[in-house]
């Protein structure tokens, strides 16, 4: 299939010789959801900013529906929508006016702007609260408003940078359903996330990114199938105890890796392996059994876990800090 977005050796170096994106290349096919999965600081947002022409690459280029982000930025901006991490809506304006102004910025007449505003708000299930001030919206409503603002000009490509960041589980699930519906409408989506479950549930293909480099790419099934077997996680009180137990289990022929105070034992069948391990588990604090998933892939590739922590009231915090800066 034709690439809707094709990144070619993108590099971004910030002052101080900080390389945020390091020779990144990928192809997003038309109509698919392609996810960049990685921890905070991995280079996801910088990549999105370059693809949306908000940042100029230090080197490399990308083509969005055939248009160069370096040579044809204005053409790129007409065909993309972007949902940034940070809030862009005005707290003291209504949801309607936020979306309407966005439509007018794209040059639509009043009647056309009103029509598109209504359609975008309706699609995001916000029409019934359109005349309320944004400051009264919940975190999930605000994030849906950001998406409505990005869709008002009916873009063919949509970049969504951590769209569910800080949302509760119910709001996150609702947004997942809306993202799936956007795909059904034919929109090509680039999604960045550090939520493993989100990438697995929504993505046609996933690129795992860490320290500015893509270290693995494929469908969620392709990535997890490379690991095989099951994982028994043995959590100890300290790294020293973990290392000692790892040495004993390795001597018995088990495939063991140590990550801080946790041992990960890879076995073909955890139920059969546990009785063999039982005599050695007296100092184990906790035992967990997992099947291969994207978090396990990340752990295998980097030796670190893909942490999912995010303050529950992150939206409220961001709103507060924006007001303090005024």
C-alpha positions as a Markdown table, in Angstrom:
| # | Residue | x | y | z |
|---|---|---|---|---|
| 1 | Unk | 0.0 | 0.0 | 0.0 |
| 2 | Unk | 1.0 | 3.6 | -0.6 |
| 3 | Unk | 2.7 | 5.5 | 2.2 |
| 4 | Unk | 0.5 | 8.3 | 3.5 |
| 5 | Unk | 3.4 | 9.5 | 5.7 |
| 6 | Unk | 7.0 | 8.4 | 5.0 |
| 7 | Unk | 9.8 | 9.5 | 7.3 |
| 8 | Unk | 13.3 | 9.3 | 5.9 |
| 9 | Unk | 16.3 | 9.4 | 8.3 |
| 10 | Unk | 14.8 | 12.1 | 10.5 |
| 11 | Unk | 17.3 | 13.6 | 13.0 |
| 12 | Unk | 16.7 | 16.4 | 15.5 |
| 13 | Unk | 19.5 | 17.7 | 17.6 |
| 14 | Unk | 18.7 | 20.4 | 20.2 |
| 15 | Unk | 21.2 | 23.0 | 21.5 |
| 16 | Unk | 23.8 | 21.3 | 23.7 |
| 17 | Unk | 24.1 | 18.5 | 21.2 |
| 18 | Unk | 21.0 | 16.7 | 22.6 |
| 19 | Unk | 19.9 | 14.2 | 20.0 |
| 20 | Unk | 16.2 | 13.8 | 20.5 |
| 21 | Unk | 15.5 | 11.9 | 17.3 |
| 22 | Unk | 18.2 | 9.7 | 15.8 |
| 23 | Unk | 17.8 | 8.6 | 12.2 |
| 24 | Unk | 14.1 | 7.6 | 12.3 |
| 25 | Unk | 12.5 | 6.1 | 9.2 |
| 26 | Unk | 9.0 | 4.6 | 8.8 |
| 27 | Unk | 6.1 | 4.3 | 6.5 |
| 28 | Unk | 2.5 | 4.9 | 7.6 |
| 29 | Unk | 0.1 | 3.2 | 5.2 |
| 30 | Unk | -3.1 | 4.9 | 4.1 |
| 31 | Unk | -6.0 | 4.3 | 6.5 |
| 32 | Unk | -4.0 | 2.6 | 9.2 |
| 33 | Unk | -3.3 | 3.5 | 12.9 |
| 34 | Unk | 0.4 | 3.5 | 13.4 |
| 35 | Unk | 1.7 | 3.9 | 16.9 |
| 36 | Unk | 5.0 | 5.2 | 18.3 |
| 37 | Unk | 5.3 | 3.4 | 21.6 |
| 38 | Unk | 7.9 | 4.5 | 24.1 |
| 39 | Unk | 8.5 | 6.1 | 27.5 |
| 40 | Unk | 8.6 | 9.9 | 28.2 |
| 41 | Unk | 11.6 | 11.4 | 26.5 |
| 42 | Unk | 11.9 | 8.8 | 23.9 |
| 43 | Unk | 11.5 | 11.2 | 21.0 |
| 44 | Unk | 7.8 | 10.7 | 20.2 |
| 45 | Unk | 6.7 | 14.3 | 20.5 |
| 46 | Unk | 9.7 | 15.7 | 18.7 |
| 47 | Unk | 9.0 | 13.3 | 15.8 |
| 48 | Unk | 5.3 | 14.5 | 15.7 |
| 49 | Unk | 6.4 | 18.2 | 15.7 |
| 50 | Unk | 8.7 | 17.6 | 12.8 |
| 51 | Unk | 6.1 | 15.7 | 10.8 |
| 52 | Unk | 3.6 | 18.6 | 11.5 |
| 53 | Unk | 6.2 | 21.2 | 10.4 |
| 54 | Unk | 6.3 | 22.8 | 13.9 |
| 55 | Unk | 10.0 | 21.8 | 14.1 |
| 56 | Unk | 12.5 | 21.7 | 11.2 |
| 57 | Unk | 14.6 | 18.5 | 11.1 |
| 58 | Unk | 18.3 | 18.8 | 11.7 |
| 59 | Unk | 18.6 | 16.4 | 8.8 |
| 60 | Unk | 16.4 | 14.1 | 6.9 |
| 61 | Unk | 12.9 | 14.7 | 5.5 |
| 62 | Unk | 9.4 | 13.2 | 5.4 |
| 63 | Unk | 6.6 | 13.2 | 2.9 |
| 64 | Unk | 3.0 | 13.6 | 3.8 |
| 65 | Unk | 0.8 | 12.5 | 0.9 |
| 66 | Unk | 3.8 | 13.3 | -1.3 |
| 67 | Unk | 4.6 | 16.7 | 0.2 |
| 68 | Unk | 7.9 | 17.4 | 1.8 |
| 69 | Unk | 7.8 | 18.7 | 5.4 |
| 70 | Unk | 11.0 | 20.7 | 4.6 |
| 71 | Unk | 10.2 | 22.1 | 1.2 |
| 72 | Unk | 6.4 | 22.3 | 1.3 |
| 73 | Unk | 5.3 | 23.0 | 4.9 |
| 74 | Unk | 2.3 | 25.0 | 3.9 |
| 75 | Unk | 0.9 | 22.2 | 1.8 |
| 76 | Unk | 1.5 | 19.7 | 4.6 |
| 77 | Unk | -0.4 | 21.9 | 7.1 |
| 78 | Unk | -3.5 | 21.9 | 5.0 |
| 79 | Unk | -3.9 | 18.2 | 5.0 |
| 80 | Unk | -3.0 | 17.3 | 8.6 |
| 81 | Unk | -4.7 | 17.6 | 11.9 |
| 82 | Unk | -2.8 | 17.5 | 15.2 |
| 83 | Unk | -3.9 | 16.7 | 18.7 |
| 84 | Unk | -1.0 | 17.9 | 20.9 |
| 85 | Unk | -0.2 | 16.8 | 24.4 |
| 86 | Unk | -0.7 | 20.3 | 25.8 |
| 87 | Unk | -4.1 | 22.0 | 25.9 |
| 88 | Unk | -4.7 | 24.5 | 23.2 |
| 89 | Unk | -8.4 | 25.4 | 23.8 |
| 90 | Unk | -9.3 | 28.6 | 25.6 |
| 91 | Unk | -10.7 | 27.9 | 29.1 |
| 92 | Unk | -12.9 | 31.0 | 29.1 |
| 93 | Unk | -14.5 | 30.4 | 25.7 |
| 94 | Unk | -17.2 | 27.9 | 24.9 |
| 95 | Unk | -16.4 | 24.6 | 23.2 |
| 96 | Unk | -18.3 | 25.8 | 20.2 |
| 97 | Unk | -16.3 | 29.0 | 19.8 |
| 98 | Unk | -13.0 | 27.1 | 20.2 |
| 99 | Unk | -13.9 | 24.9 | 17.3 |
| 100 | Unk | -15.5 | 27.6 | 15.2 |
| 101 | Unk | -12.4 | 29.9 | 15.4 |
| 102 | Unk | -10.3 | 26.9 | 14.3 |
| 103 | Unk | -12.6 | 26.5 | 11.3 |
| 104 | Unk | -12.4 | 30.3 | 10.5 |
| 105 | Unk | -8.6 | 30.1 | 10.6 |
| 106 | Unk | -8.7 | 27.7 | 7.7 |
| 107 | Unk | -10.6 | 30.3 | 5.7 |
| 108 | Unk | -14.1 | 28.9 | 5.7 |
| 109 | Unk | -17.1 | 31.2 | 5.3 |
| 110 | Unk | -19.3 | 31.7 | 8.3 |
| 111 | Unk | -22.0 | 29.2 | 7.2 |
| 112 | Unk | -19.4 | 26.6 | 6.3 |
| 113 | Unk | -17.5 | 27.1 | 9.5 |
| 114 | Unk | -20.7 | 26.7 | 11.5 |
| 115 | Unk | -21.6 | 23.5 | 9.6 |
| 116 | Unk | -18.1 | 22.0 | 10.2 |
| 117 | Unk | -18.1 | 23.1 | 13.8 |
| 118 | Unk | -21.4 | 21.3 | 14.4 |
| 119 | Unk | -20.3 | 18.2 | 12.6 |
| 120 | Unk | -17.0 | 18.0 | 14.6 |
| 121 | Unk | -18.6 | 18.5 | 18.0 |
| 122 | Unk | -21.4 | 16.0 | 17.2 |
| 123 | Unk | -18.8 | 13.4 | 16.1 |
| 124 | Unk | -17.0 | 13.9 | 19.4 |
| 125 | Unk | -20.2 | 13.7 | 21.5 |
| 126 | Unk | -19.9 | 17.3 | 22.6 |
| 127 | Unk | -22.8 | 19.0 | 20.9 |
| 128 | Unk | -24.9 | 19.0 | 24.1 |
| 129 | Unk | -22.2 | 20.9 | 26.0 |
| 130 | Unk | -21.0 | 23.1 | 23.2 |
| 131 | Unk | -22.2 | 26.3 | 24.8 |
| 132 | Unk | -20.5 | 25.7 | 28.1 |
| 133 | Unk | -17.2 | 27.3 | 29.0 |
| 134 | Unk | -14.3 | 24.9 | 28.5 |
| 135 | Unk | -13.2 | 25.5 | 32.1 |
| 136 | Unk | -16.2 | 23.5 | 33.2 |
| 137 | Unk | -15.3 | 20.4 | 31.1 |
| 138 | Unk | -13.9 | 17.2 | 32.5 |
| 139 | Unk | -10.5 | 15.9 | 31.4 |
| 140 | Unk | -12.1 | 13.5 | 28.9 |
| 141 | Unk | -14.4 | 16.2 | 27.4 |
| 142 | Unk | -11.4 | 18.6 | 27.0 |
| 143 | Unk | -9.4 | 16.0 | 25.2 |
| 144 | Unk | -12.4 | 15.3 | 22.9 |
| 145 | Unk | -12.6 | 19.0 | 22.3 |
| 146 | Unk | -9.0 | 19.1 | 21.2 |
| 147 | Unk | -9.8 | 16.3 | 18.7 |
| 148 | Unk | -12.8 | 18.2 | 17.4 |
| 149 | Unk | -10.6 | 21.2 | 16.8 |
| 150 | Unk | -8.2 | 19.1 | 14.9 |
| 151 | Unk | -10.9 | 17.5 | 12.7 |
| 152 | Unk | -12.9 | 20.7 | 11.8 |
| 153 | Unk | -11.1 | 21.0 | 8.4 |
| 154 | Unk | -11.5 | 17.3 | 7.7 |
| 155 | Unk | -7.8 | 16.3 | 7.4 |
| 156 | Unk | -6.7 | 13.2 | 5.7 |
| 157 | Unk | -3.9 | 12.6 | 8.2 |
| 158 | Unk | -4.3 | 13.0 | 12.0 |
| 159 | Unk | -1.4 | 13.1 | 14.5 |
| 160 | Unk | -2.4 | 12.3 | 18.1 |
| 161 | Unk | 0.3 | 12.9 | 20.6 |
| 162 | Unk | -0.5 | 11.0 | 23.9 |
| 163 | Unk | -4.3 | 11.6 | 23.4 |
| 164 | Unk | -5.4 | 9.8 | 26.5 |
| 165 | Unk | -2.7 | 11.2 | 28.8 |
| 166 | Unk | -3.9 | 11.5 | 32.4 |
| 167 | Unk | -7.5 | 10.3 | 31.7 |
| 168 | Unk | -9.4 | 7.9 | 33.9 |
| 169 | Unk | -10.1 | 4.4 | 32.5 |
| 170 | Unk | -13.7 | 5.1 | 31.4 |
| 171 | Unk | -12.7 | 8.3 | 29.5 |
| 172 | Unk | -9.7 | 6.5 | 27.9 |
| 173 | Unk | -12.0 | 3.7 | 26.7 |
| 174 | Unk | -14.5 | 6.2 | 25.3 |
| 175 | Unk | -11.7 | 7.9 | 23.4 |
| 176 | Unk | -10.4 | 4.6 | 22.1 |
| 177 | Unk | -13.8 | 4.0 | 20.5 |
| 178 | Unk | -13.8 | 7.4 | 18.9 |
| 179 | Unk | -10.3 | 6.8 | 17.5 |
| 180 | Unk | -11.4 | 3.5 | 16.0 |
| 181 | Unk | -14.4 | 5.3 | 14.4 |
| 182 | Unk | -12.0 | 7.9 | 12.9 |
| 183 | Unk | -10.1 | 5.0 | 11.2 |
| 184 | Unk | -13.4 | 3.7 | 9.8 |
| 185 | Unk | -14.0 | 7.2 | 8.4 |
| 186 | Unk | -10.8 | 6.7 | 6.3 |
| 187 | Unk | -8.4 | 8.9 | 8.4 |
| 188 | Unk | -4.8 | 7.8 | 8.6 |
| 189 | Unk | -3.6 | 8.2 | 12.2 |
| 190 | Unk | -0.2 | 8.5 | 13.8 |
| 191 | Unk | -0.6 | 7.8 | 17.6 |
| 192 | Unk | 2.1 | 8.3 | 20.2 |
| 193 | Unk | 1.6 | 6.6 | 23.6 |
| 194 | Unk | 3.4 | 5.1 | 26.5 |
| 195 | Unk | 0.4 | 3.0 | 27.4 |
| 196 | Unk | 1.1 | -0.5 | 26.3 |
| 197 | Unk | -2.5 | -1.6 | 26.3 |
| 198 | Unk | -3.5 | 1.4 | 24.2 |
| 199 | Unk | -1.0 | 0.5 | 21.5 |
| 200 | Unk | -2.0 | -3.2 | 21.5 |
| 201 | Unk | -5.8 | -2.4 | 21.3 |
| 202 | Unk | -5.7 | 0.3 | 18.6 |
| 203 | Unk | -2.7 | -0.1 | 16.4 |
| 204 | Unk | -2.4 | -1.8 | 13.0 |
| 205 | Unk | 1.4 | -1.5 | 13.4 |
| 206 | Unk | 3.6 | -0.4 | 16.2 |
| 207 | Unk | 7.1 | 1.1 | 16.3 |
| 208 | Unk | 8.9 | 0.9 | 19.6 |
| 209 | Unk | 11.0 | 4.0 | 20.1 |
| 210 | Unk | 13.6 | 4.6 | 22.8 |
| 211 | Unk | 16.3 | 7.2 | 23.1 |
| 212 | Unk | 15.3 | 8.7 | 19.8 |
| 213 | Unk | 15.7 | 5.5 | 17.8 |
| 214 | Unk | 13.1 | 2.9 | 16.5 |
| 215 | Unk | 14.2 | -0.4 | 17.9 |
| 216 | Unk | 11.4 | -2.7 | 16.7 |
| 217 | Unk | 8.4 | -2.4 | 14.3 |
| 218 | Unk | 5.5 | -4.6 | 13.3 |
| 219 | Unk | 2.0 | -5.6 | 14.2 |
| 220 | Unk | 1.4 | -6.2 | 17.9 |
| 221 | Unk | 1.1 | -9.9 | 17.2 |
| 222 | Unk | 4.4 | -9.9 | 15.2 |
| 223 | Unk | 6.3 | -8.2 | 18.0 |
| 224 | Unk | 5.0 | -10.4 | 20.8 |
| 225 | Unk | 5.3 | -13.6 | 18.8 |
| 226 | Unk | 9.1 | -13.1 | 18.7 |
| 227 | Unk | 9.3 | -13.6 | 22.5 |
| 228 | Unk | 7.4 | -16.9 | 22.8 |
| 229 | Unk | 6.7 | -18.8 | 26.0 |
| 230 | Unk | 5.5 | -17.3 | 29.3 |
| 231 | Unk | 7.2 | -15.1 | 31.9 |
| 232 | Unk | 7.3 | -15.8 | 35.6 |
| 233 | Unk | 8.2 | -12.6 | 37.5 |
| 234 | Unk | 9.8 | -13.1 | 40.9 |
| 235 | Unk | 10.0 | -9.9 | 42.9 |
| 236 | Unk | 12.7 | -9.9 | 45.6 |
| 237 | Unk | 13.5 | -7.4 | 48.4 |
| 238 | Unk | 16.7 | -6.3 | 46.8 |
| 239 | Unk | 18.8 | -6.5 | 43.7 |
| 240 | Unk | 21.4 | -8.5 | 45.6 |
| 241 | Unk | 18.9 | -11.2 | 46.5 |
| 242 | Unk | 17.6 | -11.2 | 42.9 |
| 243 | Unk | 21.1 | -11.8 | 41.6 |
| 244 | Unk | 21.7 | -14.6 | 44.0 |
| 245 | Unk | 18.5 | -16.4 | 43.1 |
| 246 | Unk | 19.2 | -15.8 | 39.4 |
| 247 | Unk | 22.5 | -17.6 | 39.7 |
| 248 | Unk | 20.9 | -20.6 | 41.4 |
| 249 | Unk | 18.1 | -20.9 | 38.9 |
| 250 | Unk | 20.5 | -20.4 | 35.9 |
| 251 | Unk | 22.6 | -23.3 | 37.3 |
| 252 | Unk | 19.4 | -25.4 | 37.1 |
| 253 | Unk | 19.0 | -24.6 | 33.4 |
| 254 | Unk | 16.3 | -21.9 | 33.7 |
| 255 | Unk | 16.4 | -18.9 | 31.3 |
| 256 | Unk | 16.6 | -16.0 | 33.8 |
| 257 | Unk | 17.1 | -12.3 | 33.5 |
| 258 | Unk | 17.4 | -9.7 | 36.3 |
| 259 | Unk | 15.9 | -6.3 | 36.2 |
| 260 | Unk | 16.7 | -4.5 | 39.5 |
| 261 | Unk | 14.9 | -6.5 | 42.2 |
| 262 | Unk | 12.9 | -8.6 | 39.8 |
| 263 | Unk | 13.8 | -11.9 | 38.1 |
| 264 | Unk | 12.1 | -12.8 | 34.9 |
| 265 | Unk | 12.1 | -16.5 | 34.2 |
| 266 | Unk | 11.1 | -17.5 | 30.6 |
| 267 | Unk | 9.4 | -20.9 | 30.4 |
| 268 | Unk | 7.2 | -22.7 | 27.8 |
| 269 | Unk | 4.5 | -23.5 | 30.4 |
| 270 | Unk | 4.4 | -21.5 | 33.7 |
| 271 | Unk | 2.0 | -24.0 | 35.4 |
| 272 | Unk | 4.4 | -26.8 | 35.0 |
| 273 | Unk | 7.5 | -24.7 | 35.9 |
| 274 | Unk | 6.1 | -23.3 | 39.2 |
| 275 | Unk | 6.4 | -26.6 | 41.1 |
| 276 | Unk | 10.1 | -26.9 | 40.0 |
| 277 | Unk | 10.7 | -23.4 | 41.2 |
| 278 | Unk | 8.8 | -23.7 | 44.5 |
| 279 | Unk | 11.7 | -24.9 | 46.6 |
| 280 | Unk | 13.7 | -21.7 | 45.8 |
| 281 | Unk | 11.0 | -19.1 | 46.4 |
| 282 | Unk | 11.1 | -18.7 | 50.2 |
| 283 | Unk | 12.5 | -15.2 | 49.9 |
| 284 | Unk | 10.3 | -14.1 | 47.0 |
| 285 | Unk | 8.0 | -11.2 | 47.9 |
| 286 | Unk | 5.6 | -11.6 | 44.9 |
| 287 | Unk | 5.1 | -13.9 | 41.9 |
| 288 | Unk | 3.5 | -12.8 | 38.7 |
| 289 | Unk | 2.9 | -14.8 | 35.5 |
| 290 | Unk | 2.5 | -13.0 | 32.2 |
| 291 | Unk | 2.2 | -13.9 | 28.6 |
| 292 | Unk | 4.2 | -12.0 | 26.0 |
| 293 | Unk | 2.8 | -8.4 | 25.4 |
| 294 | Unk | 4.3 | -5.2 | 24.2 |
| 295 | Unk | 5.6 | -4.3 | 27.6 |
| 296 | Unk | 7.5 | -7.6 | 27.7 |
| 297 | Unk | 8.9 | -6.8 | 24.2 |
| 298 | Unk | 10.1 | -3.4 | 25.5 |
| 299 | Unk | 11.6 | -5.0 | 28.6 |
| 300 | Unk | 13.4 | -7.6 | 26.5 |
| 301 | Unk | 14.8 | -5.0 | 24.1 |
| 302 | Unk | 15.8 | -2.3 | 26.6 |
| 303 | Unk | 16.1 | -3.9 | 30.0 |
| 304 | Unk | 13.6 | -1.4 | 31.4 |
| 305 | Unk | 9.9 | -1.4 | 32.0 |
| 306 | Unk | 7.5 | 0.9 | 30.1 |
| 307 | Unk | 6.1 | 2.8 | 33.0 |
| 308 | Unk | 2.4 | 3.8 | 32.8 |
| 309 | Unk | 2.3 | 6.3 | 35.7 |
| 310 | Unk | 0.7 | 9.6 | 35.0 |
| 311 | Unk | -1.0 | 11.8 | 37.7 |
| 312 | Unk | -4.8 | 11.3 | 37.7 |
| 313 | Unk | -5.4 | 15.1 | 37.7 |
| 314 | Unk | -2.9 | 16.1 | 35.1 |
| 315 | Unk | -5.4 | 18.1 | 33.2 |
| 316 | Unk | -6.4 | 20.1 | 36.2 |
| 317 | Unk | -2.7 | 20.8 | 37.0 |
| 318 | Unk | -2.1 | 22.0 | 33.4 |
| 319 | Unk | -5.1 | 24.3 | 33.5 |
| 320 | Unk | -3.9 | 25.8 | 36.9 |
| 321 | Unk | -0.4 | 26.4 | 35.6 |
| 322 | Unk | -1.7 | 28.1 | 32.5 |
| 323 | Unk | -3.8 | 30.5 | 34.6 |
| 324 | Unk | -0.9 | 31.3 | 36.8 |
| 325 | Unk | 1.2 | 32.3 | 33.8 |
| 326 | Unk | -1.4 | 34.9 | 32.6 |
